[in-house]
Amino acid sequence: MKKVLLALAVMVMSLGFVSCKNSGADLKSIVEKAKTEGSKWTVDEWKTAFKDAVMAVKPAYEKMASVAKKAEGITDASELAKVMEEMQQVQKDNADVDKLMKEFEEIAKATENGKAVADDEEFGKQVMKEAGLESLI
């Protein structure tokens, strides 16, 4: 049962990171630029911004995956509790990433070209593969 709960916790936390981005600073500047210039961007410029955003949040994704991997095969309750604490800390450390990625997506979807890129599932898969995050697809 503990393994099931841990797996669910990992999935929930991972989904929070995926819906969406360390790089709070880089991501923040990408979001700010999208706010001010995004309405004028072409589809190609939006694609570049999405790629930049994914690369900006890549360290957060990788950290979460690393912590999740530590949880695999743990049966000891105290060890499991340590891993859960570490997951919670990673989530806390990267709380701004989820918020910024949601904001970025909202900005994109408010423009015709941004919406076209945000809704392009094949492009999203391609970007995740290029970033080495295909396991999150």
N, C-alpha and C positions, 0 to 999 in steps of 0.2 A: 504494500500500500504506500509506503514511504517513497518508493521509486516512482510510482504513478504520480504522487503529489509533486515530487521534484520535477518530473517530466512536464507536468502541466505548468508549473511555475516557470520553467525555462521557456516553454512555448509562449506563455503570456508575455514575459519580459522581452523575448526575442521579437515577437510581433510588434511590440511597442517601438522597438528600434527600427524594424524594417519599415513600418509605415512611416514610411517616410519616408543614418541622415546616415575623436576628441575635437577637435576642430570647431568648437563653438565659435571661436573668433573668425575663422575662415568662413564658416557657414553663415555667420551673422553678416559678414560683408557681402556674401552672395545674395542673401535675402534682401539686404538693404538696396543693393544694385537692382535686383528684380523689382522692388517697389518703385524705384525712381525711373528706371529705364525699360522695364519689362513690357510695357504697353507698346513700345516701338520695336521690340525684338522680332526678328524673323524666326521661322521654325528652326533653322540651323543655330541661331544664337540661343534659343531656348534649349536645344539639345546640348549645346556646350555648357550651359548653366546647370542642367540636370546632371551631366557627367561630373562637373566640378563639385556639385553638392554631394553626390555619391562618394566621390574621393575624399571629401571633407569629413564625412561621417564614417568612413571605412575603419579608422582605428577603434571607434566605439563598437561597431559590428564585430570586429575581430576580438576585442576584449570580452564581449559577451559570449562569443563562440568558445573562446578559451576557457572561460569559467564553466560554461555548460559541459565542455568536454571533461573537466575535472570531476563533474558529478557522475559521469558514467561509471557504473559498476560499484558505486559506494553503497554499502549496506549498513554501515555503522551510523547510528543516529547522531552522535556528536560530530562526526566528520561531515555528515550531511548538513547539519546546522551551520557549520563553518562555511561550507560552500554557499549555502543560502544567504548567509550574511555578506559574503563577498559579492554575490549577485545583486543584492540590495544596494551595496555600496557603488557598484558599477552603474546601476540604474540611477542612483542619486547623483553621481558624478556627471552623468550625461543627460540629466533631465532637460537641459536646455536644447539638446540636439533634437529630441522628439518634437518639442514645441516649435523650434525653428523649421524643421522639415514640414510640419503641418502648415505653418505660415507660408512657406515657399510654395507648397502645392496649391494653397488657396489663391495666392497671387497668380500663379501660372494658369489656373483654371478660370481666372477672371479675364483672361485674354484669349483671343481666338487661336493664335499660334501656340501659346503656352498650353492651352487645353488639348490641342492636337498632339503635342509631345507627351503630356501627362497621361493621356488616354492610350498611347501607343505601347501596347504590352510587349511587342517584339523588340522595340527599342529599349524598353526597361530591362528585359532579359539580357540583351546585348551589353548594356552598360554594366549590369551586375557581373557578367562573365568577364568583361574587360577589367573590372576592378578586382577580380579574383574572389568574388562573393557569390558564385553560382550555387553554393550550398544553401543559400537563403532564398533561392527562387522557388 
